[in-house]
Amino acid sequence: MTVLNLFRRPPRTEQPELTDLLDSLGDAVLVFNSQLEINYVNACWKTLTGYSNKEAIHSCFSDYIHPEDLKNWIEITQQASRSQKNQGLWFRLIRKDSEVRWCEIRLQRLKSDRPFPLTATLCDITPQVRNDEISKASHRSLSGLVNRIPGMLYRGRNDTRWTMEYISEGCLDLTGYSRDQLLNQTQLSIGGLIHPNDAVRVWETVQQALQQHRCFELYYQILHADGQYRQVYEKGQGIYSSTGAVLGVEGVILNISPPSE
């Protein structure tokens, strides 16, 4: 081996072609001309949409968008062509097999001094959107269940007025007052509706339970908006901080008055 060979540089590692690099991405990459026709797509496009690259080239991107989302698509393309800022949109994409997928597209100028062409990345967010929709449906179902309970669920402050921070819609039947009338109010409160003969006992019973970190159960009368008292049953517990300080109370109040004649 010669001295020259000792100092010879090793051959450079081959750099991947730009096309190969783009085709390796997990998101679709697109380029649009001024007519918003597709001038380029990478390999992920076919995986996402079912259409081949050949079918996509020179087609209008709006052909793949759900009709209800077309207006939003037009708006962000106008914004992207006028601004150097990245523009984003969630929309429904219609695949070749007619399946609808939720996608997110991020759109920007290719060159900062020209409105077109525009470049974009496109990804499938259907699983995320479905999870969000499932969560919303579950919340609606739970809210419906809570509001159908023949009583009032509540969360409130531990003050003598029992100032409410949350009340279910059952408060209207129980007290004759709406949620808006009872939430965070100073003039009207659950504490103010408790019969004077019961108010002190209710307060002392709850405070004792809170000190002992146990649930409380109560029977007392509450004044309805119609001027009549209702017999109620309440079961609740304290809300505590990590240090054990009382943050509030929560529970349920049920009307147990005998039905009127």
Protein Blocks (a to p, Z undefined) as FASTA:
>chain_A
ZZklmmpccdddddddfklmmmmpmbdcddddfkopafbdcfklmmmnopafklmnopaf
klmpcfklmmmmmmmmmmmmmpcbdcddddddddfkopacddddddddfblkbcbdcddd
dddfklmmmmmmmmmmmmmmmmmmmmmpgcddddddddfklpafbdcfklmmmnopafkl
mgopakbcfklmpcfklmmmmmmmmmmmmmnopacddddddddfkopacddddddddddd
fkopafbdcdddddfbdcdZZ
